Amino acid sequence: MNKIVPKPGIMDIALYEGGKSKVDGVSNVIKLSSNENPFGPPEGAKESVRRALHEMHRYPSGDHLALRTAIGEVHGLDPARIICGNGSDEIIHFLCQAYTAKGDEVIHTEHGFAMYKISARVSGATPVEVPEKERVTDVDAILAACTKKTKLVFLANPNNPTGTMVGLAEIERLAEGLPPQTLLVLDGAYAEYVEGYDGGAKLVETRENVVMTRTFSKIYGLGGMRIGWGYAPKAVIDVMNRVRGPFNLSNVALAAAEAAVRDTDYVEKSRNENLRLRTWLAEALMEHGVPSDTSTANFVLARLSSPEEAEACDAYLQRQGLIVRRVTGYGLPSALRISVGDEPACRRVAHCIGLFKAGER
């Protein structure tokens, strides 16, 4: 008998499945499955990467001071309260690793990001799923689910894969109503797509129980670099730095992120283009009888009439070289998440869904 076994709970973790990027037998596909910026990263980030290649033999900065300083300057935040990670996924993992153990509970909403459950189980904690209200976060449901065992509450705002969000007053009410041992983690992966929204940064500065996470993978176009960051009370930052590896980000990634975060014009341009094309795509789909909730991110959640229709539509789109995201694993079997691509991609996916709905299979 094999006595080498993982600790309890590990084999209960469902493997994370990212958005597909290939279709067997189909070339020149258009990928709309991973919420990537179709325009890529800013030119300054590319140039910074080219320069950083000359330092690949050097260990990177262990304190990420230059990047933390840049983030602080751009967003008006205290660099000492910023932590950087290998994507915001790693910040989520740090929080679970540092604040939860067997017997603790981690709350997430029913259509929340899959990594919340995965990181909770890795640490030995129990993930607790809370219902949403018509695919929108229900603060009262979260508060009702809290117990003495609740250590973390994860709230993506805007949420993935629904694209919906709740207002600051509701977030403040949630933070105020949590048990004293509980941290509220505001996942702001898509915060930059909402003009004037700080992702919860001001709330972090006024409370001791709120943490914000952000990423360079979306609007900055640096998904392949794997860079994220968090903003938290200084005491929480000190705790997370004790579980963070000293060289968790490469020289190349640090250089790209510093250049990207300083290019505020690029962020504004990307946000405006996303708004224009997201609005057009949602309206075009609605004309074909496919509704979606008002999205505040860089994707729309197209709702088909049934799981069977969603599966058939996805298969049809793949045959046309269009890859979108099935979200059955997020409890939305009748929906397809469609990233906002460039204009030709948006027009093509809307046209093909129109053909599908008209009976072409």
C-alpha positions in Angstrom: 0.0 0.0 0.0 1.3 3.4 -1.0 1.8 5.4 2.2 2.9 8.6 0.5 -0.3 10.6 0.4 -1.2 14.3 0.4 -2.7 16.0 3.4 -6.5 15.7 3.8 -8.5 18.0 1.4 -5.9 18.2 -1.4 -7.6 15.6 -3.5 -10.9 17.4 -3.1 -9.6 20.3 -5.1 -10.9 20.5 -8.7 -8.2 21.4 -11.1 -8.4 25.0 -12.3 -9.2 25.2 -16.0 -8.0 28.3 -17.8 -9.5 29.6 -21.0 -8.8 27.5 -24.1 -6.5 28.9 -26.7 -6.6 26.2 -29.4 -9.2 24.2 -31.3 -8.2 20.9 -32.9 -8.3 21.2 -36.6 -8.9 24.9 -36.7 -6.2 27.4 -37.4 -6.2 31.2 -37.0 -8.5 31.2 -34.0 -9.7 34.3 -32.2 -9.3 33.8 -28.4 -12.1 35.4 -26.4 -11.8 33.1 -23.4 -9.4 34.7 -20.9 -10.4 38.4 -20.6 -7.1 39.6 -22.1 -6.5 43.1 -23.4 -6.7 42.7 -27.2 -4.3 45.6 -27.6 -1.5 44.0 -25.6 0.7 45.9 -23.2 1.9 49.5 -23.5 5.0 50.1 -25.7 6.9 51.3 -22.7 6.4 48.0 -21.0 7.8 46.2 -24.0 10.8 48.4 -24.1 11.4 47.9 -20.4 11.4 44.2 -21.0 14.0 44.5 -23.7 16.3 46.4 -21.4 15.7 44.0 -18.5 16.9 41.1 -20.6 20.4 42.3 -20.0 20.0 41.7 -16.3 18.6 38.2 -16.5 21.7 36.8 -14.7 21.0 39.0 -11.7 18.6 38.1 -8.9 15.6 40.4 -8.8 14.8 42.9 -6.1 13.5 41.0 -3.1 11.5 44.0 -1.7 10.0 45.2 -5.1 10.7 48.7 -3.9 10.7 50.4 -7.4 7.4 48.8 -8.4 5.8 49.4 -5.1 6.9 53.1 -5.3 5.5 53.4 -8.8 2.2 51.9 -7.8 2.0 54.2 -4.8 2.7 57.3 -6.9 0.2 56.5 -9.5 -2.6 55.4 -7.2 -1.8 57.7 -4.3 -1.1 54.9 -1.9 1.5 54.1 0.8 4.2 51.9 -0.8 4.9 50.3 2.6 1.3 48.9 2.6 1.8 47.3 -0.9 2.8 43.7 -1.5 3.6 42.3 -5.0 2.9 38.7 -6.1 3.0 36.3 -9.0 -0.4 37.4 -10.2 -3.1 38.4 -7.7 -3.6 34.6 -7.4 -0.5 34.5 -5.2 -1.8 37.3 -3.0 -5.0 35.3 -2.5 -2.8 32.3 -1.6 -0.7 34.3 0.8 -3.9 35.3 2.7 -5.2 31.8 2.9 -1.9 30.4 3.9 -1.3 33.0 6.6 -4.7 33.4 8.1 -6.5 30.1 7.8 -6.0 26.5 8.9 -8.1 23.3 9.5 -11.4 24.2 11.1 -11.5 27.7 9.6 -14.0 28.9 7.0 -13.5 31.0 3.9 -16.6 32.7 2.3 -17.0 33.3 -1.4 -20.0 34.0 -3.5 -21.6 31.3 -5.7 -20.2 32.6 -8.9 -16.9 33.8 -7.5 -13.4 33.2 -8.8 -12.3 29.5 -8.6 -9.0 30.3 -6.9 -10.8 31.3 -3.6 -11.9 27.7 -3.1 -8.6 26.2 -4.2 -6.4 28.4 -2.0 -8.7 27.8 1.0 -8.6 24.0 0.6 -4.8 24.1 0.2 -4.5 25.8 3.6 -6.9 23.2 5.1 -9.8 25.6 5.5 -13.4 25.0 4.4 -14.7 27.1 1.5 -18.3 28.3 2.1 -20.4 29.3 -0.9 -22.9 32.0 -0.4 -25.8 32.6 -2.9 -25.9 35.7 -5.1 -29.1 37.6 -6.0 -29.6 37.4 -9.8 -25.8 37.1 -10.3 -25.1 40.1 -8.0 -23.3 39.9 -4.7 -25.8 39.7 -1.8 -24.2 41.4 1.3 -26.9 40.2 3.6 -26.3 36.6 2.5 -22.6 36.9 3.2 -23.2 38.4 6.7 -25.7 35.7 7.5 -23.1 33.0 6.5 -20.4 34.4 8.9 -19.6 32.4 12.0 -16.9 32.3 14.6 -15.0 30.1 12.1 -15.0 32.7 9.3 -11.5 34.1 8.7 -11.7 35.4 5.2 -14.4 36.8 2.9 -13.5 37.1 -0.8 -15.5 39.5 -2.9 -14.6 40.2 -6.5 -15.9 43.6 -7.5 -16.5 43.7 -10.5 -17.1 40.0 -10.3 -15.8 37.3 -12.7 -17.6 35.7 -14.6 -20.7 37.8 -14.1 -19.3 41.2 -14.7 -21.6 42.7 -12.1 -20.6 44.8 -9.1 -21.9 46.4 -5.9 -21.5 50.0 -4.7 -19.2 51.3 -2.1 -21.9 51.8 0.5 -22.7 48.0 0.3 -19.0 47.2 0.6 -18.7 49.4 3.7 -21.8 47.8 5.2 -20.2 44.4 4.7 -16.9 45.4 6.2 -18.6 47.0 9.2 -20.8 43.9 9.8 -18.1 41.2 9.7 -17.0 39.3 12.8 -13.9 40.7 14.5 -11.6 37.9 13.4 -12.5 38.2 9.7 -10.7 39.9 6.8 -12.6 41.2 3.8 -10.6 40.7 0.6 -11.7 42.9 -2.3 -10.5 41.4 -5.5 -10.1 44.3 -7.9 -8.8 42.4 -11.0 -11.2 44.4 -13.2 -11.2 47.6 -11.2 -9.4 49.7 -13.8 -12.3 49.1 -16.2 -14.6 51.2 -14.0 -13.8 54.9 -14.3 -13.4 56.6 -10.9 -13.3 53.3 -8.9 -10.4 52.8 -6.6 -11.0 49.1 -6.1 -11.6 49.7 -2.4 -8.2 51.4 -1.6 -9.8 54.2 0.5 -11.6 51.6 2.5 -8.4 49.8 3.2 -7.0 53.0 4.6 -9.9 53.6 7.0 -10.3 50.1 8.3 -8.1 47.3 9.8 -10.1 44.4 8.3 -10.0 45.1 4.5 -7.5 44.0 1.9 -7.5 44.9 -1.8 -5.9 42.8 -4.5 -5.1 44.0 -8.1 -3.5 42.6 -11.2 -1.5 43.6 -14.2 -3.0 40.7 -16.2 -6.1 42.5 -17.5 -6.1 46.2 -18.6 -2.3 46.4 -18.6 -2.0 43.4 -21.0 0.6 41.6 -19.0 -1.1 38.3 -18.3 1.9 36.3 -19.5 4.2 38.1 -17.0 2.2 37.1 -13.9 2.2 40.2 -11.8 -0.3 41.2 -9.1 -0.3 43.3 -6.0 -2.2 43.9 -2.8 -2.9 46.8 -0.5 -3.6 46.2 3.1 -3.1 47.4 6.7 0.6 47.4 7.6 0.1 44.5 10.0 -1.4 42.3 7.3 1.4 43.2 4.9 4.0 42.2 7.5 2.2 38.8 7.9 2.1 38.1 4.2 5.7 39.0 3.7 6.6 36.3 6.1 5.1 33.6 3.8 6.2 35.3 0.5 9.2 33.9 -1.2 12.1 36.5 -1.5 12.3 36.4 -5.3 8.7 35.7 -6.4 8.8 38.2 -9.3 11.5 38.3 -12.0 13.5 41.3 -13.1 11.7 41.2 -16.4 8.2 41.2 -14.8 9.1 43.9 -12.4 10.4 46.2 -15.2 7.3 45.6 -17.3 4.9 46.3 -14.5 6.7 49.5 -13.4 6.5 50.9 -16.9 2.9 49.8 -17.5 1.5 51.3 -14.3 3.0 54.7 -15.1 1.4 54.8 -18.5 -2.0 56.2 -17.4 -2.8 57.3 -20.9 -2.7 53.7 -22.1 -5.0 52.6 -19.3 -7.5 55.4 -20.2 -7.4 54.5 -23.9 -7.9 50.8 -23.1 -10.8 51.5 -20.7 -12.6 53.8 -23.3 -12.2 51.2 -26.1 -13.4 48.5 -23.9 -16.5 50.5 -22.9 -17.3 51.3 -26.5 -16.9 47.7 -27.7 -18.5 46.1 -24.6 -21.6 48.2 -25.1 -21.8 47.4 -28.8 -21.3 43.7 -28.2 -24.0 43.5 -25.5 -26.5 45.3 -27.7 -25.7 43.2 -30.7 -26.2 40.0 -28.7 -29.4 41.3 -27.4 -30.7 41.9 -30.9 -30.1 38.2 -31.5 -32.1 37.2 -28.4 -29.1 36.7 -26.1 -29.3 38.8 -23.0 -26.5 39.7 -20.6 -26.3 41.6 -17.3 -24.8 45.1 -17.3 -21.1 44.3 -17.3 -18.5 46.6 -15.7 -15.5 44.5 -16.7 -13.9 43.5 -20.1 -16.3 40.7 -20.9 -20.0 40.0 -21.2 -21.8 37.0 -19.8 -24.1 35.9 -22.6 -27.1 33.9 -21.3 -28.5 31.2 -23.5 -31.8 29.5 -23.0 -30.4 26.2 -21.6 -27.2 24.3 -20.9 -27.7 22.4 -24.1 -28.0 25.5 -26.2 -24.9 27.0 -24.5 -23.0 23.8 -25.3 -24.2 23.8 -28.9 -23.4 27.5 -29.3 -19.9 27.0 -27.9 -19.2 24.1 -30.3 -20.5 26.1 -33.3 -18.3 29.1 -32.4 -15.3 26.8 -32.1 -15.9 25.5 -35.6 -15.9 29.1 -36.7 -12.5 29.6 -35.0 -13.9 31.6 -32.0 -13.0 30.5 -28.5 -15.2 31.8 -25.7 -15.5 30.4 -22.1 -18.0 27.9 -20.8 -18.7 28.7 -17.2 -20.5 25.6 -16.0 -17.8 25.2 -13.3 -19.0 28.6 -12.0 -22.5 27.4 -11.6 -23.7 29.1 -14.9 -24.2 26.1 -17.3 -26.5 28.1 -19.6 -24.0 31.0 -20.1 -20.9 31.8 -22.2 -18.4 34.4 -21.0 -17.2 36.4 -24.0 -14.1 38.6 -23.6 -14.3 42.0 -25.3 -11.8 41.7 -28.2 -10.9 44.3 -30.8 -13.6 45.5 -33.1 -13.3 42.8 -35.8 -13.4 40.1 -33.1 -16.5 41.6 -31.5 -18.3 41.9 -34.8 -17.4 38.4 -35.8 -18.5 36.7 -32.6 -21.8 38.6 -32.6 -22.4 37.7 -36.3 -21.7 34.0 -35.6 -24.0 33.9 -32.6 -26.7 35.5 -34.8 -26.2 32.8 -37.4 -26.4 30.1 -34.6 -29.6 31.6 -33.2 -31.1 31.7 -36.7 -30.6 28.0 -37.0 -27.2 27.5 -38.5 -25.5 24.7 -36.6 
